[in-house]
């Protein structure tokens, strides 16, 4: 399934990059930017970033379930990812508001 139509990046590509990061350090914070960089791509319109964050969360949960990681640590990590999602959403809203004001003028 294609997640990013700007770069033709699939869900499998994203999951593979995330799993690679988790194999190196299972407790690191993975962002859409890091995933795209790993795939030798960059966010263009960044409309896919919220979906990429969802894939990061799902893949991270699945990874830690398979590794039987302590649930307290997994919850802390997922909280950090949720904060990243909030920052991405806020930035998107600011961009949309700025574009609205630029086109209204």
Residue pairs with C-beta under 8 A, 6 or more apart in sequence:
1 10
1 11
2 8
2 9
2 10
2 11
3 9
3 10
3 11
3 14
3 48
3 51
3 52
3 55
4 36
4 41
4 48
4 52
5 48
6 43
6 44
6 45
6 48
7 36
7 39
7 41
7 42
7 44
9 36
9 39
9 41
9 48
11 55
13 39
14 35
14 39
14 52
14 55
14 56
14 59
15 55
15 59
17 35
17 38
17 39
18 30
18 35
18 55
18 56
18 59
18 60
18 63
19 59
19 63
20 38
21 28
21 30
21 34
21 35
21 38
22 28
22 30
22 59
22 60
22 63
26 63
26 64
26 67
26 69
27 73
27 77
29 77
29 80
29 81
29 84
30 56
30 60
30 81
31 56
31 84
32 43
32 46
32 48
32 49
32 52
32 53
32 56
32 88
33 43
35 52
35 56
36 42
36 43
36 52
43 49
46 88
46 92
49 88
49 92
50 85
50 88
50 89
50 92
53 81
53 84
53 85
53 88
56 81
57 78
57 81
57 82
60 74
60 77
60 78
60 81
61 74
61 78
64 74
64 77
